[in-house]
């Protein structure tokens, strides 16, 4: 059973790491658009913003229902990142993945 579970949890750990970076890119892109540094009419900016929003919104939507926006700041990406860090830590401790 360990032959199957350890590689499976390694793949999950790597997928969580990739998803963590997608959430970070989503947050940075939203800040850049909000502060007028980049323009959503640019095709590349629009494509990256749409891609990251489509990947992160399914995970962020349930969090947004419970966590209110505080002074215009959405804390749901922070909570999602904390959950990802927690899950990665559990996987590392349980299966001694050396990342």
C-alpha positions in Angstrom: 0.0 0.0 0.0 2.9 2.3 0.8 4.1 1.8 -2.8 1.0 3.5 -4.1 0.4 6.1 -1.3 3.8 7.7 -1.1 4.0 8.6 -4.8 0.3 9.7 -4.8 0.9 12.1 -1.9 4.1 13.4 -3.5 2.0 14.3 -6.6 -0.6 15.9 -4.4 2.2 17.9 -2.6 3.6 19.1 -5.9 0.1 20.0 -7.2 -0.6 22.0 -4.0 2.7 23.8 -4.6 1.8 24.7 -8.2 -1.7 25.8 -7.0 -0.1 28.0 -4.3 1.8 29.9 -7.0 -1.4 30.3 -9.1 -3.1 31.9 -6.1 -0.1 34.2 -5.6 -0.2 35.2 -9.3 -3.9 35.8 -9.0 -3.4 38.1 -6.0 -0.5 40.0 -7.6 -2.4 40.4 -10.9 -5.5 41.8 -9.1 -3.3 44.3 -7.2 -1.6 45.4 -10.4 -4.9 45.9 -12.2 -6.4 47.7 -9.1 -3.5 50.1 -8.9 -3.5 50.8 -12.6 0.0 49.3 -13.2 -1.3 47.0 -15.9 -4.4 47.3 -18.1 -6.9 44.5 -18.6 -7.4 45.6 -22.2 -3.9 44.1 -22.9 -4.5 40.6 -24.3 -1.8 38.9 -22.3 -2.8 40.5 -19.0 -6.4 39.6 -19.7 -5.5 36.0 -20.5 -3.4 35.5 -17.4 -6.0 37.2 -15.2 -8.8 35.1 -16.6 -6.8 31.9 -16.4 -5.9 32.4 -12.7 -9.4 33.6 -11.8 -10.9 30.5 -13.3 -8.6 28.2 -11.4 -8.8 30.0 -8.0 -12.4 31.1 -7.8 -13.8 27.6 -7.1 -11.6 27.4 -4.0 -12.0 31.0 -3.0 -15.9 31.2 -3.3 -16.7 29.1 -0.2 -14.1 31.0 1.8 -15.6 34.4 0.6 -19.0 33.3 2.0 -17.6 33.0 5.5 -14.9 35.7 5.6 -16.0 39.2 5.2 -14.0 41.8 3.3 -12.3 44.0 5.9 -11.8 47.7 4.8 -11.9 46.6 1.1 -9.3 43.9 1.6 -10.3 40.4 0.6 -8.6 37.9 3.0 -9.8 34.8 1.3 -6.6 34.2 -0.7 -4.6 34.5 2.5 -6.8 31.8 4.1 -6.6 29.6 1.1 -2.8 29.9 1.2 -2.7 29.0 4.9 -4.8 25.9 4.1 -2.4 24.9 1.3 0.6 25.4 3.6 -1.1 23.3 6.3 -1.9 20.5 3.9 1.6 20.5 2.5 3.0 20.3 6.1 0.7 17.4 6.9 1.8 15.5 3.8 5.5 16.2 4.6 5.2 15.1 8.2 3.1 12.0 7.4 5.2 10.7 4.5 8.5 12.3 5.2 8.8 13.9 1.7 12.1 15.7 1.6 11.1 19.0 -0.1 
